[in-house]
Amino acid sequence: MTESEEPRIGVFVCHCGHNIAGTVDVERVAKVAATFPHVVFSTDEMFMCSDSGQQLIRDKIKEHGLNRVVVASCSPRMHEPTFRRVVEEGGLNRYLYEQVNLREHVSWCHMHEPEAATEKAIDLVRMSVARAARLESIPVKTVQVTPRALVVGGGIAGLRAALDIADRGFEVVLVEKRPQLGGHVIHWTHMFPADRSGREVVSPMIDEVMDHDLITVYTDSKVTALDGYIGNFDITIKSNKTGEEHKVKVGAVIVATGFEPFKPIGYYAYEDSPDIMTLAELQEMPPSDELLRPSDGKPAKKLAFIGCVGSREPGVKGHEHCSRYCCSAVAKAASDLKDRVDEVVVLYQDVRTYGRGHEEIHRLAREKRVIFSKYNPDERPEVWVKRGKITMRWRDVLADDLLEFKPDILVLASAMVPPEDVEEIAKIFSLTRSSDGFFNPEHIKLAPLTTHTAGIMIAGVAQAAKNASETVVDASGAAAKAAALLARGEVEIESTVASVNPDVCSSCHTCITACPYGAMSIDESHDPPVAHVTEAKCHGCGTCAAGCPSGAITMLHSTDDQILSMVEALLMPAQMSGGEAR
Amino acid sequence: MTVKEASTGGLEQPETPSALVIGGGVAGMQAALDIANQGYHVYLVEKSPSIGGHMAMLDKTFPTLDCSACILTPRLSEVAHHPNIDLLTYSEVKRVAGKVGKFHVEIVRRARYIDEDACSGCGECEKVCPVEVPSEFDEGLGFRKATYMPFPQATPHVYTIDKRGHAACRLACPTGVNTQAFIRLIQVGDFKRALDIVRDAMPFPGTLGRVCVHWCEGDCRRGNYDESVSIRNLHRFLADWEREKGETEEVTAEITKKDKVAIVGAGPAGIACAYHLARMGYPVTVFEKRSEPGGLMRYAIPEYRLPRDILREEIERVEKMGVEFVFNTEVESLDWLKEQGFKAIFISTGASESRKLGIPGEDAKGVYHAIDFLDAVARGEKVKIGKRVGVIGGGDAAIDSARVALRLGAEEVTLIYRRSQVELPAIPSEVEDARQEGVRFMMMTAPTKLITQKGELKGLQCIRMKLGKKDLSGRRRPVPIPDSEFTVALDTLIVAIGQKVPSLKLLEHVARTEWGTVVVDPLTLQTSVSGVFAGGDVVLGPSTAVKAVGHGKEAAISIDRYLRGEDLAEGRNGQLYRPAEPDVDEATFEPQKRHVMPKARIAERKRSFEEVELGFSEEEAIEEAGRCLGCTVCCECKLCVDACDRQAINHDMKDEEIELDVGAIVVATGYKIFDVSEYGRLGYGKYPNVINALEFERLINASGPTRGHLIRPSDGKEPRNIAFIQCVGARDTQKGVPDCGRICCMYGIKNAVMAREHNPEAQVTVYYADIRAFGKGFEEFYQMAKTRFGINFVRGRVGEVWEAPDSHDLSLFVEQTERDQPMMVSHDLVVLSPGVVPSPDTARLAEELGIELGQDGFVAVKDEIAAPVDTGVPGIFVCGCASGPKDIPDSVTAGSAAAMHATLVLSQIASESGQPVEVVRHQKTTSA
């Protein structure tokens, strides 16, 4: 497609079943669109995203010699990739495609005004047709993939991911910030639902990792910098002890940085007695036949648990989420320890023993006469320590009674929260975080392991609170994503990037400061030196173009010309004259 | 292992190692993609017509309220277009052998009767399909056609014809009339096509529509529930309709072939054979000894049952098709026919000679034999009849004779039969008519002597009988009770104890049995002489018109094959099919009696030969047709075949078995929701306004049966006060579901939120035990449901649900655990949130794969913590809900993990064989 070629635009208006057609007169939109300049074909169709809708586009490109395609359907977030692929299959460059959002922007928000909605739909289609006429082909670029993966975090997730990728035949660099591998799990004396210690579970994995020819392990080290882009990341690893730096090139990254057990300072007299501990601390207590009270080493007779400590607190930043693993872990611990003590009381909001077999553990605990008592989150239990003695008082919701209990040991099922350095990690790997403080996946439903940064995966608790079993599943899943990338050998990169016109650039460095991705630099080899874009790093955000005082930077696929044509089409529709009839 | 050569069903043998993924839900799809994206080949087998699983049925997904179909569709498309994935939908894994790295798998690809490659999904077939059944995809709340696509974005985007075996009625019919199809077409008012379908099988819709014994109705599955469909009367209706509308298309002869065929005997068998041969284009000549065609249908069946015009017109139609009739001609030799240039011969000379009683006095004046009697009356001869008439026999001829005698003026007609009412072989409705007209029945009585005076009949001596042991016919043999003789005074006696094959010269040329019937191959109807076929009563002995017509049709097929030099028997192995059973929910089945055919008033008909049965009106016919249960779903009316521009439809398609070799297997067979009707106290299945969560999903879905209008099933009103009941079929050891359903809390909350979205006025209450909002963003969503959407959460078990009969509103008895007192609350819609149980096929498949199941019926994993997607069998992995309830992200993640482990096996194979893995460059655009 050369620029001199006359645009031949096809417009496809989607009913989306009843979603759009229930409000917008799609047939009319299609008819009116047929009269817009350069439109040579216009129609409406039940589901453009369905196979038959896709085939329709391919057929019409051929039949009418279309060189631009406009689909008026839903949000481009969902189907732009679909239709770009379709026009490519039809023989056009993927950037000669334009999408109008008639669903989220029109039918769903103007459900009660069908006529006005239809007018708005026509306006939007007219604007997009005007833009489509000015779209240009942009070459699709591919880069080679370095067949090596970086796994950040040597807990159970990182170990599993590293082993899977290495067993698949690719090199792995595993970086752990602590001196030893095994994460939190290795410290836990028993895991639910299995009757095994964490060490029993992870030790074989650690041995395998250490022995694996394809795995290089950096313990007591941190990733301090990540440069580059999907397929070609440049990693800097720094030893905590020596400060020594290693540079490694990898094609894919798995972030498995896990969590910290929340230190519930200020909750339930946590710091007032050594006999008040977190669930993680309980799990780390050395195994013994009797449960010994830390304060005096005497066997404990009464034991209490409080659930949701630092979890499920509406409005408290970073503590609104459910920590997922604790209910089942408390049920397991309570059930096991009931054999060694006289009384066990568990205070809870909801018992969330959701996993396979977990309800069985909960049931067993109740059968052993563990007392489960529901408290109201708006009226949390009170705990105080007097002369080393713990007293707890709370209102039992079901009995509506104020109860008191004096446990020898009080266990606080504290939240899983992100590790201290999570912000640093987020920055290095360009990850965003959700309200729970953990990293956001690309899509919460269907892409829980990939992120918005292509080539960077997340696994385990780095993504959200979960138990060890779920973490292992995540790890293998993320490994599959990395393996696919490494096996592929090359990868396409985004082409909608900034482009500098060297004739206009005044080399003022504004863009270099503005760019959040480090994609702008000064090309000293040019005479005079001008701004230069490292395309693989550019995310196409446009900050540089907006900041450039000389107007030297153009955003490919979002040129001034393209945007202004849309504004013109909206404000001055009278200037538009009829095109060829359908 | 089979030794036959493996069929790969047209699939190309991939160059890279392959994996098998069983189940095309969201977990299986993800596993397939993640294996395929690593460069290996995947066979994705899905039982239903489309991939997408349960997720495709959902409206919105928690916690982001994304439209489920919208986020799923790109995945469907990705799977369908992936160059490394072979998608085998409507297919099932039958057998698995071998071990890790070398599994040998047999897969049945069920016939979808539509060529996947040719179908464009245009839906023209669906438009013309007359069959509607409840849509599984809409959880039975909406309808789909027999040819259907489960949902608009179904992948592959092709139609499937739902055809389930053979209809009992059709199997019962000797002429093979496609009963279900013509009934369905009557129901939709397409009488013309319906009649065409009857005529495809036989030329006598009007005649047999009156006199057929209708075995079809005996086998009709509706009869198991209330009364069978009035099938015979329905095809009579079609014939009547055509006559009355006068819209008969002109019938023209299309004789295209050269080989002449002779038929001897113009009875039902002969005419049917001529009809089918003429349709095939053969020149046919029918020789008839008598002066009119029709055989016993004409000469023995009384006018009040079969008006002569009806028979005459139907035979004329055959004549117009180019069949030549030669009357008053008795053919005496086969050679003579051959000399006339006939290349094949069909003998259908019947069995019209009345049997004799064989007791003294049978030749007395006043004694008639039924066929001669009926024949004489039918010819219009004057037949002298006395005041007191006796009829001996219990067949149709006996009943006909008795009723004719009444019409000729007899004052008292008594039918004498040696067995009981139960054994009476005549058509029951005829017996009933005779009884109403005043015929007396003297059962368990046999004649012993005719009492005559001067050669004239005066009476009959009879003896009482009792039933003894069963005879060869399976009926209890009547034996005389000693000393029970008595005498009946009679003026006229009609002997109707059956007929036999007369001794004809022609028959001397072919082999016969000791009873004088012609010996034929039961399959091909060929006699001992090649090229000479026989059928009807001459073969069967005295039988029914419909059997004779059926013979005529079969003989025509044989003759065509004979003349074309083909094997006569091939493919006609007389295989017996098990009739299809209809999909009837007995709990909701509403009995409806069959329509009674209107009849002439008894007083009028007693002395008249006018037709007794008056036929159905259009409305009656349509309503009666509506009673058909549609046992086989697709009725093979084949309207779709004509509608399809791409010739994609093939009703003769067969299931296909293919064999594949794969290195690894991923089990992703998913789940089904718990059958909440097991909790009778909650009223599901009993009260229309108690629905389950999946039904609710379809009700609020824009592409669902109500186009997304949340209305309640009883009256279509918008519900104002909705209850959601959680933990139905979860955390209940009594019902065998000890574990948490894991997804129900969140979809319950999501549904509650959506209820408010759809109907902001409505009050929405969720009754729960514990709210288990444990996933990423779930707790936040739960809080939002409480605060922003104002959902009322009540911790408590619902004990029982009652319905107010008039309003269909519901009362709930709730044990509210946060208060002292249980309470009674009212709602106008109750949505039960069922737990999750293994999909029905899991156990069978597990046995085939040799993998273990847990006590909960889900696939057991090797190690809950360390190996959560491995089964006990190396090389077989599990993901999604096959190994226990999971939400979508957990299923997808497990799919990826299972894929990882499967590719470890595949990469091992690849490196051992030194085979380079060709990686397909196929990647979605990465978004910034």
Interface residues (C-beta under 8 A of the other chain):
Chain A: C16 G17 H18 N19 G22 M46 F47 C49 S50 D51 S52 Q54 Q55 C74 M78 H79 P81 T82 R84 R85 R94 D164 D167 R168 G169 M191 P193 A194 R196 V201 M205 I230 S311 R312 P314 E320 H321 C322 R324 C327 D350 V351 R352 T353 Y354 G355 R356 G357 H358 E359 E360 R363 V397 L398 D400 S434 S435 D436 F438 H443 I444 K445 L446 A447 P448 L449 H452 A454 Q463 A464 A465 A468 S469 E470 V472 V473 D474 A475 S476 G477 A478 A479 A480 K481 A483 A484 A487 R488 G489 E490 V491 E492 I493 E494 T496 H539 G540 C541
Chain B: V26 Q30 D34 N37 Q38 G39 T61 P63 T64 D66 C70 I71 L72 T73 P74 R75 S77 A80 S120 G121 C122 P152 Q153 T155 P156 H157 A702 S703 R707 G708 R731 T733 P738 D739 C740 R742 D770 I771 R772 A773 F774 G775 K776 G777 F778 E779 E780 Q783 T787 R795 T817 E818 D820 G854 D856 F858 D863 E864 I865 A866 A867 P868 V869 S883 G884 P885 I888 P889 D890 V892 T893 A894 G895 S896 A897 A898 A899 M900 H901 T903 L904 S907 S911 V917 V919 R921 Q923 K924 T925 T926 S927 A928
